[in-house]
């Protein structure tokens, strides 16, 4: 049940969450990908040596903050496991597997003949999704201020949306519309749960 002071109570008695019988990614799907902490400064992995002179599949790396105003200093180190092209870096973000709501499924597939000899990342299928953050404070998370949660439930912030996820116990969560981001469509990059 949704509280009377929520957006969902205006829509009921129709169901807010609907089970996706087709198990296909579509707008409204609830998925679980790894979501980067976008407020954190990413790290750069710089290959600075190889574990063995003849070994090209592993490297010794330096990990340091990746700052946009810092000049790039690329080492031309032949490590097959970490190829780099001009103006590229290996970046790492802290990430957490969390529920996300899909806003657009992947578009029309680009025929291979149109991409032959070109990098895959230029046309690889992606979709847009926004992450949910749990409201309650516990040992795993800081949670949200109850006054703020009430304001979000009353639609006072356009970038946040209050919801109850369709899991046992109906965990209250806040959808971060301001963190809408692309995710790869590969089946190893996310797990689908439901559809809204």
N, C-alpha and C positions, 0 to 999 in steps of 0.2 A: 504494500500500500504506500502511496505517496502522500505527503502532507498536503493539506488544503492550500497552503501558501506557496505551492510549487507550480511551475509551468505544466508539469505532467498531469496535475489534477484537473486541468482544463481540458485535456485530451481524453482522459478516461471517460466512459468505461472501455473504450478500445484499448488494446494492449500497447504498452510503450515499447517493450522488447518482444520481438518475434523470432522464433527459432528459424535459422536458415536451413531448410531441408535439403538444399542443393549442394551445400558445402563448397560454394564458389565465392571467391572474393567479389564483393559488390559494394556499392555505396551503402553505408549503414552497418557494414560488418563490424563486429568487435573482434579485434586481433590482439596478439601478444608479441610485439617485436622488442628488440633492444632499443631503447630510446636514449640518445645522448643527453647528458645534463648540459643544456645549451647555455646556461649562465656561467659555466666554468671555462677558464682558459685552456685550450687544448694543449697537448704535448706533441713535440716533434721527436720522431725516432730517427736519429742520424747514424747510418752505418759508418763506423770508424775503423773497422778491421774485420778480418775473418778469423774464425776459430782455428782454422788450419790454412796454410798458404794455398793448398790445392782444393780446398772445400768451398764450393760456390753456393751451397744451399743453406748456409747459416752464416750469421755475422755477429760481431760484437757491436752493440749500439749504445749511443749516448741518448738519454732521455732528458729533455729540457722543455721549458714553456715555449709555445709557439706564439710569438707576438707579431702582429701584423706590421708594425713599424720597424721591425728588426730586419736587416738585410739577410737574404738567403745566401748561405754558403754551402753549395752542394759539393760533396766529394764524388769524384768519378770512380767509385769503387765497384768493381764487377762482382755483384752478389746476385745470383739468379733468383733467389727467394725475395729480393727487395729491389726490383727494377724501378728506375726513376727516369722520367723524361725532363726536358728543360722546364724550369720554373715549377716543378712538382716537389712535394715533400710527403713523407709518411707522417700522418697526423693521427693522434689517438685521443679519444674522449672517454671520460668515465661514462658508463651507460648502465641502465637497469632495465630488465624486462618488465614492461608494464602494459596495462590495457590501453588500447587506442581505438578511436572511432574512425572508420574509413569514410572519407569525403568524396573521393573519386577513385574508381577502379582503373586499372591500366587501360590505355587507349588502344587504338587499332595497332595490330602487330605489323612491324615493318618487315617486308620481305627480305630474305637474306641476300638476294641478288642486288638489292639497293645498298647494302652495307658491306659487301665483300671487300676485304682489304682495309676496312676502316675500324677504329677502336669500338669495342662493344659498348662502352659507357655512353657513347654519343646518342644511341637510340635504344638502349636496354629498357624494358618496360618497368615503369614505376607507378605508384599510386600515392595519393595524399591522405594523411591521417593525423589526428590530433590526440595527444596523450591525456589520460586520466590520472589524477593524483588522489590518493586516499585522504579522507578528512580527519579520521581519528589519529590521535597521537599514540604511538606504541614504541616498542624497542627498536623497530625498523625505520620509523619515520617521525618527523617533527609534528606533523599534522597541521591543522589550521585553527585560527582563532574562531570561537563559536559565533561571535558578532559578525565577523567577515563572512562566514559560511551562510548565515541568515541573509545577509545582503546579497550574496551571490544567488541564493535560492529565490530571492525576490527580483532577480534580473536587473540588479543595479550596476553591473559591470558587463559591458558587451564582450569582453575577451574571456569571460569565465561562464561556465554553465554547470549548475548543480544537477546531480543525477544519482540514481541507485543502480548499481551494476547487477546484472541478472545471475548472481552467484548465490549460493546458500548464505543466508544472513543479510542479503541485499546491502552490501557495503556502500556507504555514502562516499561519493567522489566528486571531484571538480574536474571538468573537462577544460583544458587550456587551449582555447581557439587561437590564441596568439602564438602557439607553438605548432601550428599546422606545418607539416614537413613531409618531404618525399621519402618513401621506403621502396626498396627493391622488391620486385614481384616473385623472386625465387622462393620456392617452397621451404628452403632451409632458413629463410630470414624472418619468418613470422608463423604464428599458429593462430588459426581462426577459431572463434568460439561461437558467435551468435550474429544476429542481424537486428538492427533497430528499425 
